[in-house]
Amino acid sequence: MKQPENAAAAASFSFDDTPLARELADLTARRRALEGADIQLSGRTRVLTVSNQKGGVGKTTTTVNIAAALVSVGARVLVIDLDPQGNASTALGVPHSADVPSVYDVLIDEFPLADIVQTSPESPNLLCAPSTIHLAGAEIELVSQVAREHRLRTALEDYLASLDERLDFVIIDCPPSLGLLTINAFVAARELLIPIQCEYYALEGLSQLLGTVRMIQKHLNPQLHLSTIILTMYDGRTRLAQQVAEEVRQHFAKEVLETVIPRSVRVSEAPSFGQTVIAYDGQSAGAVAYREAAVEMIKRDNAQESEGGS
């Protein structure tokens, strides 16, 4: 009599009941939703700087993957790599050895930005102004320069005015500091995007960053505003990640995206192949999350524009 009972128990158990199956089903549904998403670009160029003085929060990872995700939904995007480490340039597959014309030449020697911009192998609509090791000395060299805080902004405005085909986004990747390179990025941008890691000390240093932003708004760029916060390295299995997410949402209810970026092996692996996760494994959970974040950024901006125009 036991055999039929065991057989019935086995029959009642379904693979669909496992956590892995539910996770895969959820991911499949999210992919389909992205395929059916109606994306309307605003028709203007949004300039965002990605900054957080705390290291290791996913600034560069967010910069390049958001850029690639925006391109995947039809946008034309320029990434400006202002970090001397040049990791954004690496992830976009763009050469940035010491002899390559770079952002350093734009800031110090007033090269036109058009002379250094390269096209990423991933897409003709994904452009990059690379960083080289020379940029490490730019902080010191900029001190004696005329209009030292405005040099990137001037170069970017000239570049955008010279284009035959408009860019939809310019995304600036900053170093993990609040020096002159970051200040140049703040002055050049209208929007600030802050990635926040879902771990202990997540909000530490954020008040100092926002204090710097207020000073920039007062003295150098009144148009700059915090528009977007992205929660990164999220692990929903831990209570800590959930608590951090709740705390950030309490402080910045309007700025935090609903989309969270999970911890992902694919996201970590992609730069070693000179690719974003969108190109490396576009169906992975990390790639889907970045694509969702890009769509949410566009839709939120469109909604704000509609509210402002009504």
LUMTOR-299284 format. One line per 4 residues: number of its first residue (from 1); their letters; for each residue x negated, y negated, z of N, C-alpha, C. Coordinates in steps of 0.001 Angstrom, whole numbers. Layout:
<pavos>
NUM	A	X/Y/Z/X/Y/Z/X/Y/Z ~ ...
</pavos>
This chain:
<pavos>
1	MKQP	-826/1212/0/0/0/0/-860/-1261/0 ~ -2123/-1130/487/-2958/-2335/600/-3374/-2869/-758 ~ -3582/-1960/-1699/-4080/-2397/-3002/-3147/-3396/-3674 ~ -1837/-3151/-3722/-930/-4142/-4313/-977/-5478/-3581
5	ENAA	-1121/-5427/-2215/-1194/-6671/-1465/-2418/-7477/-1888 ~ -3570/-6776/-1992/-4803/-7452/-2412/-4666/-7997/-3824 ~ -4047/-7201/-4670/-3850/-7632/-6053/-2963/-8877/-6103 ~ -1920/-8880/-5266/-1028/-10040/-5233/-1760/-11268/-4729
9	AAAS	-2606/-11058/-3712/-3375/-12187/-3175/-4309/-12739/-4230 ~ -4958/-11808/-4963/-5872/-12246/-6013/-5125/-12992/-7108 ~ -3928/-12493/-7423/-3140/-13129/-8473/-2694/-14519/-8055 ~ -2409/-14674/-6737/-1925/-15975/-6264/-3039/-17013/-6225
13	FSFD	-4310/-16540/-6132/-5433/-17476/-6119/-5758/-17890/-7548 ~ -5869/-19145/-7750/-6168/-19657/-9088/-7408/-20524/-9044 ~ -8184/-20483/-10091/-9356/-21360/-10198/-8940/-22819/-10098 ~ -7713/-23116/-10510/-7214/-24494/-10482/-7119/-25054/-9076
17	DTPL	-7149/-24145/-8058/-7009/-24592/-6672/-8329/-25027/-6054 ~ -9439/-24816/-6728/-10736/-25117/-6129/-11054/-26609/-6251 ~ -11867/-27145/-5323/-12267/-28560/-5401/-12968/-28903/-6715 ~ -13789/-27981/-7211/-14504/-28239/-8461/-13530/-28384/-9624
21	AREL	-12525/-27511/-9649/-11532/-27575/-10727/-10751/-28879/-10670 ~ -10389/-29290/-9459/-9661/-30558/-9314/-10515/-31739/-9760 ~ -11801/-31674/-9422/-12730/-32741/-9824/-12857/-32799/-11350 ~ -12970/-31639/-11986/-13084/-31598/-13447/-11804/-32095/-14117
25	ADLT	-10667/-31720/-13556/-9382/-32172/-14112/-9262/-33691/-13997 ~ -9704/-34231/-12850/-9657/-35686/-12645/-10564/-36398/-13645 ~ -11761/-35839/-13847/-12709/-36445/-14786/-12164/-36417/-16214 ~ -11531/-35323/-16582/-10927/-35204/-17915/-9824/-36241/-18106
29	ARRR	-9006/-36407/-17080/-7918/-37404/-17159/-8478/-38815/-17289 ~ -9568/-39106/-16582/-10186/-40437/-16658/-10786/-40686/-18037 ~ -11392/-39654/-18625/-11940/-39788/-19989/-10817/-40117/-20975 ~ -9696/-39423/-20847/-8566/-39673/-21759/-8025/-41085/-21580
33	ALEG	-7958/-41531/-20326/-7468/-42893/-20057/-8384/-43931/-20705 ~ -9690/-43685/-20666/-10639/-44609/-21294/-10460/-44629/-22808 ~ -10221/-43460/-23388/-10029/-43389/-24842/-8788/-44162/-25272 ~ -7792/-44202/-24395/-6557/-44891/-24741/-6490/-46327/-24255
37	ADIQ	-7588/-46804/-23634/-7572/-48158/-23062/-7520/-49214/-24168 ~ -6689/-50216/-23963/-6565/-51320/-24914/-7474/-52459/-24454 ~ -8586/-52646/-25173/-9603/-53621/-24767/-9531/-54848/-25665 ~ -9312/-55999/-25045/-9292/-57267/-25774/-10405/-58157/-25236
41	LSGR	-11444/-58366/-26050/-12544/-59231/-25626/-12098/-60690/-25666 ~ -12673/-61494/-24804/-12170/-62857/-24582/-12461/-63821/-25732 ~ -13458/-63511/-26556/-13807/-64431/-27637/-14810/-65488/-27233 ~ -15349/-65377/-25999/-16400/-66295/-25557/-17554/-65481/-24984
45	TRVL	-18674/-66131/-24790/-19852/-65444/-24265/-19906/-65580/-22751 ~ -19826/-64459/-22052/-19953/-64465/-20589/-21407/-64197/-20217 ~ -21961/-65048/-19377/-23358/-64892/-18943/-23350/-64522/-17463 ~ -23824/-63319/-17166/-23852/-62819/-15796/-25284/-62542/-15364
49	TVSN	-25586/-62839/-14121/-26854/-62413/-13556/-26583/-61346/-12504 ~ -27386/-60292/-12523/-27219/-59173/-11585/-28295/-59316/-10519 ~ -27873/-59532/-9290/-28856/-59835/-8251/-28448/-59254/-6914 ~ -29449/-58851/-6161/-29325/-58494/-4753/-30750/-58409/-4228
53	QKGG	-31074/-59229/-3239/-32462/-59258/-2778/-32889/-57956/-2131 ~ -31918/-57139/-1719/-32237/-55829/-1158/-32622/-54894/-2294 ~ -33745/-54228/-2160/-34191/-53306/-3198/-33464/-51973/-3127 ~ -33465/-51255/-4237/-32926/-49903/-4254/-31425/-49789/-4226
57	VGKT	-30716/-50859/-4629/-29255/-50816/-4597/-28653/-50513/-5967 ~ -29510/-50411/-6985/-29010/-50078/-8316/-28818/-51281/-9221 ~ -29631/-52328/-9024/-29494/-53529/-9877/-29764/-53209/-11339 ~ -30945/-52673/-11599/-31317/-52390/-12989/-30431/-51302/-13577
61	TTTV	-30149/-50273/-12805/-29272/-49192/-13271/-27908/-49745/-13654 ~ -27396/-50633/-12812/-26096/-51253/-13096/-26187/-52146/-14328 ~ -27250/-52927/-14432/-27418/-53838/-15571/-27349/-53093/-16888 ~ -28189/-52073/-17040/-28301/-51405/-18344/-27084/-50547/-18646
65	NIAA	-26509/-49917/-17611/-25363/-49037/-17867/-24073/-49813/-18085 ~ -23905/-50927/-17381/-22759/-51792/-17667/-22888/-52360/-19077 ~ -24114/-52775/-19449/-24337/-53307/-20799/-23971/-52275/-21858 ~ -24464/-51048/-21692/-24175/-49993/-22671/-22693/-49634/-22675
69	ALVS	-22069/-49658/-21498/-20633/-49362/-21414/-19818/-50434/-22129 ~ -20216/-51690/-21983/-19526/-52777/-22688/-19675/-52620/-24201 ~ -20864/-52230/-24637/-21088/-51994/-26067/-20194/-50854/-26560 ~ -20005/-49841/-25720/-19196/-48676/-26128/-17726/-49036/-26346
73	VGAR	-17286/-50184/-25797/-15892/-50606/-26022/-15812/-51777/-27004 ~ -16918/-52016/-27733/-16865/-52967/-28834/-17541/-54302/-28615 ~ -18200/-54497/-27469/-18850/-55784/-27192/-20259/-55834/-27780 ~ -20730/-57057/-28043/-22141/-57303/-28373/-22798/-57869/-27123
77	VLVI	-23910/-57245/-26706/-24493/-57567/-25403/-26002/-57785/-25522 ~ -26477/-58818/-24825/-27914/-59062/-24675/-28279/-58847/-23217 ~ -29283/-58019/-22965/-29842/-57849/-21627/-31156/-58618/-21571 ~ -31274/-59512/-20589/-32529/-60238/-20361/-33200/-59617/-19145
81	DLDP	-34379/-59048/-19358/-35104/-58359/-18291/-36035/-59354/-17597 ~ -35641/-59814/-16404/-36445/-60777/-15657/-37248/-60119/-14545 ~ -37239/-58811/-14479/-37994/-58091/-13449/-39352/-57688/-14023 ~ -40465/-58120/-13404/-41790/-57778/-13933/-42031/-56276/-14097
85	QGNA	-41283/-55451/-13363/-41456/-53999/-13514/-40977/-53503/-14874 ~ -40074/-54244/-15503/-39632/-53899/-16854/-38796/-52650/-16956 ~ -38127/-52261/-15871/-37358/-51012/-15899/-36145/-51084/-16821 ~ -35535/-52261/-16929/-34391/-52392/-17845/-34846/-52188/-19288
89	STAL	-36011/-52742/-19623/-36550/-52566/-20966/-36808/-51089/-21255 ~ -37359/-50378/-20264/-37608/-48941/-20413/-36310/-48181/-20655 ~ -35292/-48462/-19838/-34022/-47738/-19938/-33322/-47981/-21264 ~ -33578/-49147/-21877/-32954/-49460/-23161/-33814/-49012/-24345
93	GVPH	-34925/-48348/-24052/-35771/-47811/-25118/-36523/-48873/-25894 ~ -36798/-50017/-25241/-37430/-51148/-25914/-38902/-51233/-25500 ~ -39851/-51328/-26454/-41268/-51449/-26098/-41529/-52710/-25269 ~ -42355/-52567/-24227/-42677/-53745/-23410/-44087/-53647/-22836
97	SADV	-45017/-53222/-23697/-46424/-53209/-23291/-46939/-54642/-23212 ~ -48144/-54799/-22692/-48681/-56132/-22400/-48779/-57027/-23628 ~ -48919/-56430/-24833/-49089/-57245/-26037/-47767/-57569/-26739 ~ -46637/-57156/-26159/-45321/-57418/-26761/-44825/-58797/-26313
101	PSVY	-44367/-59636/-27247/-43768/-60923/-26842/-42591/-60679/-25896 ~ -42542/-61451/-24808/-41581/-61148/-23755/-40998/-62413/-23141 ~ -40172/-62210/-22117/-39556/-63330/-21408/-40623/-64257/-20826 ~ -41777/-63701/-20500/-42882/-64530/-19998/-43210/-65639/-20994
105	DVLI	-43303/-65293/-22274/-43648/-66274/-23311/-42560/-67337/-23446 ~ -41311/-66943/-23192/-40203/-67894/-23259/-40290/-68892/-22105 ~ -40548/-68383/-20904/-40557/-69228/-19718/-41793/-70111/-19620 ~ -42935/-69571/-19984/-44198/-70293/-19776/-44642/-71046/-21024
109	DEFP	-44533/-70408/-22201/-45039/-71017/-23440/-43928/-71535/-24349 ~ -42677/-71489/-23859/-41533/-72037/-24579/-41316/-71397/-25952 ~ -41586/-70079/-26042/-41215/-69344/-27251/-39694/-69382/-27398 ~ -39178/-69446/-28628/-37727/-69270/-28813/-37325/-67856/-28390
113	LADI	-36194/-67734/-27745/-35718/-66428/-27295/-35536/-65474/-28480 ~ -35158/-66025/-29623/-34952/-65201/-30823/-36224/-64466/-31233 ~ -37402/-65024/-30893/-38669/-64415/-31289/-39019/-63181/-30475 ~ -38372/-62993/-29342/-38737/-61848/-28491/-37623/-60806/-28390
117	VQTS	-36398/-61158/-28792/-35269/-60227/-28632/-35449/-59013/-29554 ~ -35257/-57834/-28984/-35329/-56585/-29746/-33974/-55879/-29694 ~ -33750/-54995/-30658/-32521/-54195/-30686/-32791/-52837/-30060 ~ -31956/-52433/-29119/-32105/-51117/-28495/-31782/-50022/-29506
121	PESP	-32527/-48911/-29476/-32209/-47782/-30361/-30807/-47223/-30147 ~ -30193/-47525/-29015/-28862/-46979/-28718/-27783/-47550/-29617 ~ -27889/-48847/-29936/-26829/-49482/-30716/-27329/-50800/-31293 ~ -26908/-51140/-32519/-27258/-52449/-33070/-26607/-53601/-32302
125	NLLC	-25607/-53291/-31475/-24930/-54322/-30679/-25495/-54448/-29268 ~ -26571/-53708/-28984/-27206/-53770/-27662/-28612/-54341/-27838 ~ -28796/-55576/-27384/-30058/-56292/-27559/-30773/-56434/-26223 ~ -32093/-56636/-26295/-32872/-56764/-25063/-33990/-57772/-25245
129	APST	-34109/-58696/-24278/-35280/-59569/-24177/-36185/-58931/-23129 ~ -37279/-58289/-23550/-38037/-57444/-22634/-38904/-58226/-21647 ~ -39258/-57532/-20586/-40217/-58028/-19608/-41537/-57295/-19815 ~ -42632/-57965/-19516/-43937/-57292/-19491/-44613/-57601/-18160
133	IHLA	-45762/-56973/-17939/-46481/-57148/-16677/-46901/-58604/-16467 ~ -47006/-59376/-17565/-47384/-60790/-17427/-46378/-61567/-16585 ~ -45138/-61083/-16556/-44097/-61801/-15831/-44381/-61843/-14327 ~ -45236/-60931/-13855/-45580/-60910/-12430/-46245/-62213/-11998
137	GAEI	-46958/-62857/-12927/-47624/-64117/-12597/-46786/-65347/-12859 ~ -45612/-65154/-13425/-44778/-66292/-13822/-44281/-67092/-12618 ~ -44040/-66409/-11486/-43570/-67112/-10291/-44537/-68242/-9920 ~ -45835/-67944/-9983/-46843/-68944/-9618/-46976/-69994/-10710
141	ELVS	-46995/-69549/-11971/-47191/-70474/-13082/-46016/-71431/-13261 ~ -44815/-70977/-12902/-43641/-71828/-13068/-43642/-73022/-12111 ~ -44361/-72904/-10996/-44349/-73962/-9983/-44748/-75308/-10566 ~ -45711/-75294/-11479/-46218/-76555/-12032/-45526/-76970/-13333
145	QVAR	-44560/-76188/-13782/-43907/-76464/-15059/-42821/-77532/-14907 ~ -42638/-78319/-15956/-41551/-79297/-16001/-40216/-78547/-16128 ~ -39203/-79012/-15400/-37867/-78391/-15436/-37961/-76889/-15209 ~ -38707/-76526/-14187/-39036/-75102/-13970/-37810/-74234/-13724
149	EHRL	-36748/-74794/-13115/-35559/-73989/-12821/-34641/-73832/-14030 ~ -34835/-74655/-15056/-33904/-74694/-16188/-34458/-74054/-17458 ~ -35631/-73476/-17386/-36290/-73043/-18624/-35567/-71887/-19311 ~ -35084/-70946/-18531/-34334/-69832/-19137/-33009/-70326/-19699
153	RTAL	-32332/-71199/-18970/-31045/-71716/-19434/-31194/-72451/-20765 ~ -32205/-73291/-20865/-32430/-74038/-22104/-32679/-73095/-23272 ~ -33556/-72101/-23038/-33874/-71132/-24093/-32634/-70338/-24502 ~ -31820/-69946/-23517/-30626/-69144/-23808/-29593/-69965/-24576
157	EDYL	-29390/-71211/-24172/-28424/-72063/-24875/-28839/-72280/-26328 ~ -30125/-72505/-26563/-30623/-72675/-27937/-30412/-71400/-28748 ~ -30669/-70255/-28112/-30521/-68968/-28798/-29061/-68699/-29172 ~ -28166/-68912/-28220/-26743/-68657/-28487/-26205/-69584/-29575
161	ASLD	-26691/-70821/-29594/-26239/-71779/-30606/-26726/-71404/-31999 ~ -27831/-70658/-32078/-28420/-70320/-33377/-27848/-69043/-33991 ~ -27048/-68293/-33239/-26571/-66989/-33712/-25459/-67120/-34746 ~ -25520/-66258/-35753/-24435/-66188/-36734/-23265/-65377/-36189
165	ERLD	-23587/-64367/-35374/-22551/-63507/-34793/-22591/-63649/-33278 ~ -21478/-64050/-32710/-21414/-64361/-31281/-21693/-63127/-30421 ~ -22357/-63356/-29279/-22491/-62336/-28250/-21281/-62409/-27317 ~ -20862/-61266/-26817/-19766/-61239/-25844/-20284/-61343/-24414
169	FVII	-21463/-60770/-24180/-22045/-60785/-22838/-23550/-60998/-22910 ~ -24058/-61767/-21952/-25489/-61814/-21655/-25618/-61384/-20200 ~ -26426/-60350/-19949/-26588/-59826/-18590/-28064/-59926/-18222 ~ -28342/-60614/-17116/-29712/-60885/-16702/-30064/-60014/-15502
173	DCPP	-31116/-59219/-15628/-31572/-58350/-14541/-32651/-59076/-13749 ~ -32419/-59273/-12447/-33330/-60042/-11602/-34261/-59133/-10795 ~ -35407/-59675/-10376/-36246/-58946/-9418/-35603/-58979/-8036 ~ -36022/-58082/-7131/-35427/-58058/-5776/-36039/-59119/-4875
177	SLGL	-35883/-60377/-5259/-36409/-61486/-4469/-35605/-62730/-4827 ~ -35842/-63814/-4084/-35139/-65066/-4361/-36130/-66137/-4799 ~ -37077/-65762/-5664/-38070/-66700/-6159/-37596/-67443/-7394 ~ -38549/-68053/-8115/-38212/-68896/-9260/-37629/-68116/-10433
181	LTIN	-37987/-66861/-10571/-37388/-66060/-11649/-35891/-65882/-11396 ~ -35544/-65526/-10159/-34131/-65360/-9821/-33386/-66688/-9912 ~ -34016/-67762/-9485/-33383/-69084/-9579/-33127/-69446/-11045 ~ -34070/-69145/-11936/-33843/-69362/-13366/-32632/-68584/-13853
185	AFVA	-32485/-67363/-13359/-31326/-66545/-13749/-30030/-67166/-13235 ~ -30038/-67642/-11997/-28845/-68272/-11420/-28456/-69535/-12186 ~ -29447/-70300/-12612/-29160/-71543/-13329/-28640/-71250/-14737 ~ -29110/-70151/-15332/-28709/-69811/-16705/-27319/-69190/-16777
189	AREL	-26853/-68609/-15671/-25605/-67831/-15688/-24421/-68641/-15184 ~ -23246/-68148/-15514/-22002/-68687/-14932/-21446/-67739/-13876 ~ -21792/-66453/-13996/-21239/-65454/-13081/-22354/-64677/-12389 ~ -22084/-64298/-11146/-23000/-63461/-10382/-22356/-62103/-10160
193	LIPI	-23090/-61048/-10487/-22645/-59674/-10250/-23577/-59067/-9214 ~ -23013/-58593/-8119/-23831/-58019/-7045/-23518/-56535/-6896 ~ -24517/-55658/-7119/-24325/-54244/-6789/-24604/-54061/-5296 ~ -23752/-53320/-4622/-23939/-53042/-3194/-23941/-51542/-2982
197	QCEY	-25003/-51075/-2360/-25154/-49647/-2105/-24265/-49232/-934 ~ -23581/-48113/-1086/-22664/-47648/-43/-23417/-46895/1047 ~ -24329/-47595/1711/-25109/-47004/2783/-25310/-48034/3882 ~ -25877/-47597/4992/-26119/-48472/6134/-26963/-49675/5712
201	YALE	-26742/-50827/6307/-27409/-52089/5962/-26961/-52630/4609 ~ -25848/-52139/4101/-25409/-52567/2771/-25236/-54074/2673 ~ -24673/-54672/3726/-24382/-56111/3689/-25531/-56962/4229 ~ -26597/-56284/4681/-27716/-57043/5233/-28396/-57864/4131
205	GLSQ	-28633/-59113/4394/-29287/-59983/3420/-28317/-60636/2455 ~ -27057/-60152/2447/-26093/-60710/1505/-25752/-62158/1845 ~ -25697/-62464/3141/-25393/-63846/3543/-26483/-64800/3069 ~ -27749/-64343/3116/-28845/-65180/2630/-28733/-65396/1115
209	LLGT	-28376/-64333/394/-28194/-64444/-1049/-27074/-65427/-1381 ~ -25963/-65311/-669/-24841/-66206/-937/-25157/-67631/-513 ~ -26004/-67787/512/-26467/-69118/893/-27294/-69753/-211 ~ -28146/-68945/-846/-28934/-69437/-1981/-28023/-69823/-3137
213	VRMI	-27001/-69015/-3374/-26038/-69310/-4445/-25354/-70653/-4188 ~ -24975/-70912/-2919/-24340/-72190/-2595/-25283/-73370/-2859 ~ -26559/-73185/-2567/-27540/-74240/-2854/-27673/-74463/-4362 ~ -27688/-73367/-5120/-27761/-73475/-6587/-26526/-74210/-7107
217	QKHL	-25363/-73849/-6580/-24119/-74510/-7006/-24166/-76009/-6714 ~ -24715/-76366/-5580/-24727/-77768/-5156/-25724/-78602/-5947 ~ -26890/-78039/-6228/-27983/-78845/-6772/-28319/-78568/-8238 ~ -28039/-77357/-8740/-28546/-76984/-10062/-27482/-76469/-11034
221	NPQL	-26480/-75738/-10537/-25522/-75112/-11455/-24162/-74956/-10777 ~ -23337/-75991/-10810/-22029/-75916/-10147/-21084/-74886/-10756 ~ -21374/-74393/-11966/-20498/-73409/-12623/-20713/-71985/-12122 ~ -21841/-71740/-11438/-22143/-70384/-10975/-21149/-69954/-9904
225	HLST	-20612/-68741/-10039/-19719/-68208/-9010/-19836/-66687/-8939 ~ -19585/-66161/-7761/-19579/-64712/-7569/-18295/-64156/-8168 ~ -18427/-63408/-9247/-17236/-62881/-9933/-17028/-61396/-9699 ~ -18118/-60646/-9468/-17998/-59186/-9460/-18929/-58559/-8431
229	IILT	-18396/-57626/-7671/-19200/-56767/-6799/-18909/-55320/-7190 ~ -19967/-54558/-7390/-19816/-53142/-7746/-20415/-52300/-6624 ~ -19633/-51358/-6119/-20117/-50425/-5106/-20839/-49277/-5807 ~ -22115/-49071/-5455/-22947/-48070/-6125/-23354/-46957/-5153
233	MYDG	-23827/-45854/-5755/-24329/-44700/-4985/-23293/-44218/-3970 ~ -22052/-44178/-4415/-20937/-43811/-3530/-20824/-42293/-3428 ~ -20764/-41800/-2202/-20553/-40372/-1953/-19292/-40237/-1114 ~ -18190/-39917/-1765/-16893/-39852/-1108/-16797/-38795/-28
237	RTRL	-17778/-37878/32/-17743/-36824/1056/-18167/-37349/2425 ~ -18842/-38509/2453/-19347/-39017/3727/-18448/-40121/4265 ~ -18276/-40116/5577/-17475/-41146/6233/-18172/-42506/6117 ~ -19510/-42497/6124/-20258/-43752/6055/-19954/-44505/4771
241	AQQV	-19981/-43796/3644/-19709/-44453/2356/-18309/-45059/2337 ~ -17349/-44338/2890/-15974/-44842/2944/-15880/-46081/3826 ~ -16603/-46080/4963/-16588/-47225/5873/-17217/-48454/5230 ~ -18348/-48246/4526/-19021/-49362/3853/-18100/-49949/2791
245	AEEV	-17464/-49087/2009/-16559/-49558/960/-15415/-50377/1569 ~ -14852/-49874/2665/-13765/-50604/3330/-14231/-51970/3833 ~ -15432/-52004/4408/-15955/-53258/4963/-16203/-54283/3862 ~ -16794/-53840/2752/-17058/-54757/1645/-15743/-55278/1064
249	RQHF	-14762/-54400/936/-13461/-54820/387/-12758/-55809/1317 ~ -12961/-55674/2634/-12373/-56631/3573/-12973/-58024/3390 ~ -14291/-58077/3182/-14988/-59356/3052/-14794/-59988/1674 ~ -14703/-59152/635/-14682/-59658/-746/-13554/-58985/-1528
253	AKEV	-12332/-59191/-1070/-11188/-58479/-1650/-11012/-58755/-3138 ~ -11226/-59992/-3578/-10985/-60361/-4971/-12137/-59982/-5895 ~ -13338/-59879/-5346/-14516/-59677/-6195/-14880/-58205/-6423 ~ -14511/-57338/-5490/-14939/-55930/-5587/-14107/-55183/-6620
257	LETV	-14795/-54491/-7525/-14090/-53659/-8496/-13462/-52452/-7808 ~ -12323/-52020/-8328/-11716/-50784/-7840/-12620/-49594/-8155 ~ -13258/-49648/-9306/-14159/-48569/-9723/-15390/-48528/-8825 ~ -15756/-47351/-8370/-17006/-47169/-7625/-17929/-46276/-8443
261	IPRS	-19222/-46513/-8307/-20213/-45724/-9054/-20730/-44620/-8144 ~ -20515/-43352/-8492/-20928/-42267/-7602/-22433/-41989/-7702 ~ -22937/-41344/-6695/-24295/-40787/-6827/-24263/-39772/-7969 ~ -25248/-39820/-8844/-25196/-38978/-10033/-26592/-38609/-10492
265	VRVS	-26818/-37316/-10677/-28104/-36842/-11183/-28333/-37365/-12595 ~ -27285/-37391/-13411/-27410/-37846/-14793/-27835/-39322/-14856 ~ -27261/-40142/-13985/-27639/-41562/-13948/-29117/-41709/-13601 ~ -29602/-40887/-12671/-31006/-40946/-12260/-31954/-40427/-13343
269	EAPS	-31500/-39427/-14092/-32359/-38811/-15116/-32515/-39681/-16360 ~ -31469/-40395/-16732/-31421/-41084/-18030/-32618/-41997/-18317 ~ -33074/-42856/-17358/-34186/-43765/-17680/-35473/-43052/-18080 ~ -35699/-41836/-17563/-36929/-41115/-17916/-36939/-40691/-19378
273	FGQT	-35774/-40744/-20032/-35666/-40453/-21462/-35533/-41733/-22283 ~ -35723/-42885/-21618/-35596/-44168/-22310/-34182/-44424/-22780 ~ -33203/-43989/-21967/-31803/-44131/-22349/-30960/-44593/-21166 ~ -29797/-45160/-21476/-28780/-45368/-20446/-28023/-44062/-20279
277	VIAY	-27251/-43959/-19204/-26482/-42733/-18999/-25373/-42607/-20047 ~ -24953/-43722/-20632/-23916/-43682/-21670/-24424/-42915/-22881 ~ -25707/-43106/-23236/-26294/-42386/-24368/-26770/-40994/-23959 ~ -27269/-40887/-22742/-27867/-39631/-22276/-26808/-38555/-22062
281	DGQS	-25740/-38900/-21373/-24642/-37955/-21160/-23363/-38763/-20939 ~ -22752/-39159/-22040/-21608/-40053/-21992/-20352/-39457/-21379 ~ -20330/-38113/-21189/-19163/-37469/-20602/-19325/-37199/-19108 ~ -20487/-37549/-18553/-20751/-37276/-17139/-19958/-38215/-16244
285	AGAV	-19877/-37861/-14965/-19109/-38667/-14017/-19682/-40079/-13899 ~ -21015/-40205/-13897/-21637/-41523/-13802/-21329/-42389/-15002 ~ -21405/-41808/-16198/-21109/-42565/-17422/-19649/-42996/-17453 ~ -18753/-42105/-17069/-17324/-42441/-17045/-17071/-43593/-16067
289	AYRE	-17731/-43545/-14907/-17544/-44600/-13901/-18023/-45955/-14434 ~ -19173/-45985/-15100/-19670/-47257/-15649/-18762/-47769/-16767 ~ -18238/-46855/-17569/-17299/-47287/-18612/-16018/-47850/-17999 ~ -15541/-47207/-16924/-14359/-47719/-16224/-14637/-49099/-15635
293	AAVE	-15831/-49278/-15064/-16195/-50573/-14486/-16230/-51654/-15561 ~ -16768/-51324/-16737/-16826/-52290/-17840/-15433/-52692/-18298 ~ -14552/-51716/-18437/-13170/-52001/-18842/-12483/-52863/-17794 ~ -12714/-52545/-16516/-12095/-53320/-15439/-12599/-54763/-15443
297	MIKR	-13894/-54961/-15696/-14446/-56320/-15759/-13779/-57138/-16862 ~ -13574/-56516/-18009/-12944/-57221/-19133/-11488/-57544/-18810 ~ -10758/-56562/-18289/-9333/-56762/-18012/-9114/-57788/-16901 ~ -9957/-57773/-15882/-9823/-58755/-14790/-10087/-60163/-15294
301	DNAQ	-11091/-60291/-16148/-11390/-61613/-16695/-10243/-62119/-17569 ~ -9678/-61215/-18384/-8539/-61604/-19217/-7350/-62031/-18377 ~ -7129/-61302/-17272/-6011/-61647/-16384/-6222/-63013/-15742 ~ -7454/-63294/-15332/-7758/-64591/-14722/-7601/-65718/-15741
305	ESEG	-8006/-65450/-16983/-7846/-66456/-18042/-6361/-66755/-18287 ~ -5543/-65678/-18265/-4100/-65860/-18478/-3481/-66679/-17347 ~ -3922/-66394/-16114/-3409/-67136/-14960/-3833/-68595/-15028 ~ -5103/-68809/-15458/-5615/-70169/-15548/-4947/-70974/-16647
309	GS	-4523/-70269/-17717/-3905/-70960/-18847/-2420/-71167/-18693 ~ -1821/-70446/-17716/-366/-70557/-17551/19/-71696/-16630
</pavos>
